[in-house]
């Protein structure tokens, strides 16, 4: 099977208007905590970002604690608002995920972001921000390593983050797996953490999946829960008209005493068996050391063959 699917979305702004400017040496980048509190100082992250020639500005939430959160909802909102409204800040990186972004996102005023977009970086719980900024502003964001993960991150994944931030070419090639479904497609990349995609469903932060290439990953979920979430997306009509499906890491997956009976790839392929778009598994992104950066909101060319998978970001 070698299906070619070309898509477009007339609702979105032009490419230039939704792509934040690439970083350059001397730019300021802010670190803030919109969700869970930090377990330790961000020493390694600051050192790395400074080695790229960036000036690092630390948010107040890095030192705050309110139950499991990095400050209460209002404090986390104010920290994010400060950096969105400051035009000298060229990128905002979430220090970590966990849980909490969905509690404060509706209090953030993104009107300044709409006229002065800047890169937002993170993954996991930060999926809420990725989907919200694309759904409402057509903005590109970076699904990539966060400061809390940097001590354990692969050098390769950190280099992909630098390339994404500085506007350098980004493409991937890796071995194809036995359950992959061959095909070729082109579409805007959307997605993130599966649990959060389901959590924002039906809200102002929800995505229009039609014609998009969908990326999903997750951590610590039960097999039956992954099955339930995938079937939720299918029943909502979100999986029927996508251009392609890229599956990243599904790590620390749990099972019940009575086994579910299917692996994650088997679950996903059963859910999408009636469709004909390309599907690839084991893309190096998610809760793994080699968490390679993806530019969400940007058009990608995806080619899945029997022996290899190629994913590249385009400028068309």
C-alpha positions as CSV (number, residue, x, y, z in Angstrom):
1,X,0.0,0.0,0.0
2,X,1.4,3.4,-1.0
3,X,-1.3,6.0,-0.4
4,X,-0.5,9.7,-1.0
5,X,-2.6,12.1,1.0
6,X,-2.2,15.9,0.5
7,X,-4.1,18.2,2.8
8,X,-4.5,21.9,3.7
9,X,-6.5,23.9,6.2
10,X,-7.9,27.2,5.0
11,X,-8.8,28.3,8.5
12,X,-5.2,28.8,9.6
13,X,-3.1,32.0,9.1
14,X,-0.4,32.0,6.5
15,X,2.7,30.0,7.2
16,X,4.8,33.0,8.1
17,X,2.3,34.5,10.5
18,X,2.1,31.3,12.6
19,X,5.8,30.5,12.8
20,X,7.6,32.2,15.6
21,X,10.9,33.7,14.6
22,X,13.9,31.4,15.0
23,X,16.2,32.1,17.9
24,X,19.6,33.7,17.6
25,X,22.5,34.0,20.0
26,X,21.8,36.7,22.6
27,X,18.1,36.0,22.7
28,X,16.2,35.6,26.0
29,X,14.5,32.3,26.8
30,X,12.2,32.0,29.9
31,X,11.7,28.9,32.0
32,X,8.4,28.6,33.9
33,X,6.4,25.9,35.6
34,X,2.7,25.7,34.5
35,X,2.1,22.4,36.2
36,X,3.9,20.3,38.8
37,X,6.6,21.7,41.2
38,X,10.3,21.1,40.6
39,X,12.2,18.5,42.5
40,X,15.6,20.2,42.1
41,X,17.2,23.4,40.7
42,X,17.5,23.6,36.9
43,X,21.3,23.8,36.9
44,X,21.9,21.5,33.9
45,X,19.2,23.1,31.8
46,X,20.5,26.7,32.4
47,X,24.0,25.6,31.6
48,X,22.9,24.0,28.3
49,X,20.8,26.9,27.2
50,X,23.5,29.3,28.0
51,X,26.0,27.2,26.0
52,X,23.7,27.8,23.0
53,X,24.2,31.6,23.5
54,X,20.9,32.2,25.1
55,X,20.1,34.4,28.1
56,X,18.0,32.4,30.6
57,X,15.3,34.1,32.6
58,X,13.8,32.1,35.5
59,X,10.2,32.4,36.4
60,X,9.1,32.7,40.0
61,X,7.3,29.4,39.8
62,X,10.6,27.5,39.8
63,X,10.8,28.2,43.6
64,X,7.1,27.9,44.5
65,X,5.2,25.0,46.0
66,X,1.5,24.6,46.5
67,X,0.6,20.9,47.2
68,X,1.9,19.2,44.1
69,X,1.9,22.3,42.0
70,X,4.6,25.0,41.3
71,X,2.5,27.6,43.1
72,X,-1.2,27.9,43.1
73,X,-3.2,28.4,39.8
74,X,-3.0,32.2,40.0
75,X,0.7,32.2,40.6
76,X,1.4,29.9,37.7
77,X,-0.9,31.9,35.5
78,X,0.9,35.2,36.4
79,X,4.3,33.6,35.6
80,X,3.1,32.5,32.2
81,X,1.4,35.8,31.5
82,X,4.6,37.7,32.4
83,X,6.6,35.9,29.7
84,X,3.9,36.0,27.1
85,X,3.5,39.8,27.4
86,X,7.3,40.5,27.5
87,X,8.4,41.0,23.9
88,X,12.0,40.6,24.8
89,X,11.4,36.9,25.7
90,X,11.7,35.0,22.4
91,X,10.8,31.5,23.7
92,X,9.1,30.0,26.8
93,X,10.1,26.5,27.9
94,X,8.1,24.6,30.5
95,X,10.4,23.3,33.2
96,X,8.4,20.1,33.6
97,X,5.0,18.5,33.0
98,X,3.1,16.4,35.6
99,X,-0.4,17.8,36.1
100,X,-1.8,21.3,36.3
101,X,-1.7,23.2,33.0
102,X,-5.4,22.6,32.3
103,X,-6.2,24.3,35.6
104,X,-4.7,27.6,34.6
105,X,-4.8,27.9,30.8
106,X,-8.2,29.6,30.6
107,X,-6.9,32.4,32.9
108,X,-4.0,33.3,30.5
109,X,-4.6,36.2,28.1
110,X,-2.9,35.2,24.8
111,X,-3.8,38.4,23.0
112,X,-0.2,39.5,23.0
113,X,0.9,36.1,21.8
114,X,-1.4,36.4,18.8
115,X,0.5,39.4,17.5
116,X,3.9,38.4,18.8
117,X,4.2,34.6,18.7
118,X,7.2,33.0,20.4
119,X,8.3,29.4,20.7
120,X,6.7,27.4,23.5
121,X,8.5,24.2,24.4
122,X,7.5,21.1,26.4
123,X,5.7,17.8,26.3
124,X,3.4,15.6,28.4
125,X,1.1,17.9,30.4
126,X,2.2,20.8,28.2
127,X,0.1,19.2,25.4
128,X,-2.7,21.4,26.7
129,X,-0.7,24.5,25.6
130,X,0.3,22.9,22.3
131,X,-3.3,22.2,21.3
132,X,-4.6,25.5,22.7
133,X,-2.2,27.6,20.8
134,X,-2.7,25.8,17.5
135,X,-6.5,25.5,17.8
136,X,-6.9,29.2,18.5
137,X,-3.9,30.9,16.8
138,X,-2.5,28.4,14.3
139,X,0.8,28.6,16.2
140,X,3.7,26.3,15.8
141,X,5.1,24.9,19.0
142,X,7.9,22.5,19.9
143,X,7.2,19.1,21.5
144,X,10.6,18.4,23.1
145,X,12.8,18.0,26.1
146,X,12.1,20.0,29.2
147,X,14.6,21.2,31.8
148,X,13.7,18.6,34.4
149,X,14.5,15.9,31.8
150,X,17.8,17.3,30.6
151,X,20.1,15.5,33.0
152,X,18.9,12.2,31.6
153,X,18.4,13.3,28.0
154,X,20.3,11.9,25.1
155,X,22.7,14.3,23.3
156,X,20.8,13.7,20.1
157,X,17.5,14.8,21.5
158,X,19.0,18.0,22.9
159,X,20.5,18.7,19.5
160,X,17.1,18.3,17.8
161,X,15.7,20.9,20.3
162,X,18.5,23.3,19.5
163,X,17.8,22.8,15.8
164,X,14.1,23.4,16.2
165,X,14.6,26.6,18.2
166,X,17.2,28.0,15.9
167,X,15.3,27.2,12.7
168,X,17.7,24.6,11.3
169,X,16.6,21.7,9.1
170,X,14.9,18.9,11.0
171,X,14.2,15.4,9.6
172,X,14.2,11.8,10.9
173,X,14.9,8.4,9.4
174,X,14.6,5.1,11.4
175,X,13.9,1.4,10.9
176,X,10.4,0.4,10.1
177,X,8.5,-2.1,12.4
178,X,6.4,-5.1,11.4
179,X,3.1,-3.5,12.4
180,X,3.7,-0.3,10.5
181,X,1.3,0.5,7.7
182,X,3.0,1.6,4.5
183,X,2.1,4.8,2.8
184,X,3.0,8.4,2.0
185,X,1.3,11.6,3.3
186,X,1.7,15.3,3.8
187,X,-0.2,17.1,6.5
188,X,0.2,19.5,9.4
189,X,1.5,17.8,12.5
190,X,-0.7,17.9,15.6
191,X,-1.0,15.9,18.8
192,X,1.1,15.1,21.9
193,X,0.2,13.1,25.0
194,X,-2.8,10.9,24.4
195,X,-4.3,11.4,27.8
196,X,-4.3,15.1,27.4
197,X,-5.7,15.0,23.9
198,X,-8.7,13.2,25.3
199,X,-8.8,15.6,28.3
200,X,-9.1,18.7,26.1
201,X,-11.7,17.0,23.8
202,X,-14.8,19.2,23.4
203,X,-13.1,22.3,24.9
204,X,-11.7,25.5,23.4
205,X,-8.3,23.8,23.3
206,X,-9.5,20.9,21.2
207,X,-8.1,20.2,17.7
208,X,-9.6,19.8,14.3
209,X,-7.9,16.5,13.3
210,X,-9.1,16.5,9.7
211,X,-6.3,16.3,7.2
212,X,-3.6,16.5,10.0
213,X,-0.8,14.0,10.7
214,X,-1.4,12.9,14.3
215,X,1.4,12.2,16.8
216,X,0.6,10.4,20.1
217,X,2.6,9.2,23.1
218,X,1.9,8.4,26.8
219,X,3.4,7.1,30.0
220,X,2.2,5.0,32.9
221,X,-1.2,4.1,31.5
222,X,-3.0,0.7,31.7
223,X,-3.5,-1.1,28.4
224,X,-7.2,-1.0,28.8
225,X,-7.0,2.8,29.3
226,X,-5.0,3.2,26.1
227,X,-7.7,1.1,24.3
228,X,-10.4,3.2,25.7
229,X,-8.8,6.5,24.8
230,X,-8.1,5.4,21.2
231,X,-11.7,4.3,20.9
232,X,-12.9,7.6,22.3
233,X,-11.0,9.4,19.5
234,X,-12.4,7.1,16.9
235,X,-16.0,7.4,18.1
236,X,-15.6,11.2,18.1
237,X,-14.6,11.0,14.4
238,X,-11.1,12.2,15.0
239,X,-9.2,9.3,13.5
240,X,-11.2,8.9,10.3
241,X,-9.8,11.7,8.1
242,X,-6.3,12.2,9.4
243,X,-3.4,12.1,6.9
244,X,-1.2,9.8,8.9
245,X,-0.4,8.5,12.4
246,X,2.9,8.7,14.2
247,X,3.2,6.8,17.4
248,X,5.9,7.7,19.8
249,X,6.9,6.1,23.1
250,X,4.3,4.4,25.3
251,X,6.4,3.8,28.3
252,X,5.8,2.2,31.7
253,X,2.6,0.6,30.4
254,X,0.7,-1.4,33.0
255,X,-1.6,-4.4,32.8
256,X,-4.2,-5.9,35.1
257,X,-4.1,-9.2,36.9
258,X,-6.2,-10.6,34.1
259,X,-4.1,-9.6,31.0
260,X,-5.6,-7.3,28.5
261,X,-4.3,-9.5,25.7
262,X,-2.9,-6.9,23.3
263,X,0.2,-4.8,23.0
264,X,0.0,-1.0,22.5
265,X,0.7,-1.3,18.7
266,X,-1.9,-4.1,18.4
267,X,-4.5,-1.9,20.2
268,X,-3.8,1.1,18.0
269,X,-3.8,-0.9,14.7
270,X,-7.1,-2.6,15.6
271,X,-8.7,0.8,16.2
272,X,-7.4,2.3,12.9
273,X,-7.7,-0.9,10.8
274,X,-10.6,0.5,8.7
275,X,-8.5,3.5,7.4
276,X,-5.8,3.6,4.8
277,X,-3.4,6.3,6.0
278,X,0.3,5.4,6.9
279,X,1.0,4.4,10.5
280,X,4.4,4.2,12.1
281,X,5.4,3.0,15.6
282,X,8.4,3.6,17.8
283,X,9.1,7.2,16.7
284,X,11.7,8.5,19.2
285,X,9.6,11.0,21.1
286,X,7.9,10.9,24.4
287,X,8.9,9.9,27.9
288,X,12.2,8.5,26.8
289,X,15.8,9.7,27.0
290,X,15.9,10.2,23.2
291,X,12.9,12.5,23.2
292,X,13.4,14.0,19.8
293,X,11.8,17.4,19.0
294,X,8.8,17.7,16.8
295,X,7.4,21.0,15.5
296,X,3.7,20.8,16.1
297,X,1.6,23.0,13.7
298,X,4.2,22.6,10.9
299,X,3.6,20.5,7.7
300,X,5.5,17.2,7.6
301,X,6.1,14.7,4.8
302,X,5.7,11.2,6.2
303,X,6.8,8.1,4.2
304,X,6.5,4.7,5.8
305,X,8.1,1.8,3.9
306,X,8.7,-1.8,4.8
307,X,12.3,-1.1,5.8
308,X,12.4,2.5,6.9
309,X,10.4,5.5,8.0
310,X,11.2,9.1,6.9
311,X,9.7,12.1,8.5
312,X,10.7,15.6,7.4
313,X,9.4,19.1,8.1
314,X,8.7,21.2,5.0
315,X,8.3,24.8,4.1
316,X,5.3,24.4,1.7
